[in-house]
Amino acid sequence: MEFFNSAVDTLQTIVVGLGGALCVWGGINLLEGYGQDNPGSNAHVR
């Protein structure tokens, strides 16, 4: 039973790590997306 508990703890750590990484990656993508939303930022381009 000790091996099973160890495996569950390891899997939980991996899942939490992947979730955190996806959260950070999604936040960065969200912030990067705002660069193209403002038409006024392209006013200098003719």
C-alpha positions in Angstrom: 0.0 0.0 0.0 3.0 2.3 0.6 3.9 2.1 -3.1 0.4 3.0 -4.1 0.4 6.1 -1.9 3.8 7.1 -3.2 2.6 6.7 -6.8 -0.5 8.8 -6.0 1.6 11.6 -4.5 4.0 11.6 -7.5 1.1 11.8 -9.9 -0.5 14.6 -7.9 2.7 16.6 -8.0 3.0 16.1 -11.8 -0.7 17.1 -12.4 -0.4 20.2 -10.2 2.9 21.2 -12.0 1.3 20.8 -15.4 -1.8 22.8 -14.3 0.4 25.6 -13.1 2.5 25.6 -16.3 -0.7 25.7 -18.4 -2.1 28.5 -16.3 1.1 30.6 -16.8 1.2 29.9 -20.5 -2.5 30.8 -21.0 -2.0 34.0 -19.1 1.0 35.0 -21.2 -1.0 34.2 -24.4 -3.9 36.2 -23.1 -1.7 39.3 -22.4 0.1 38.9 -25.8 -3.3 38.9 -27.6 -4.1 42.4 -26.4 -1.4 43.9 -28.7 -3.5 43.5 -31.8 -6.8 44.7 -30.3 -6.1 48.5 -30.5 -6.5 50.0 -34.0 -5.0 53.3 -32.6 -1.7 51.5 -32.1 -1.3 51.2 -35.9 -2.0 54.9 -36.6 1.7 55.4 -37.6 1.4 52.8 -40.4 0.2 54.1 -43.7 
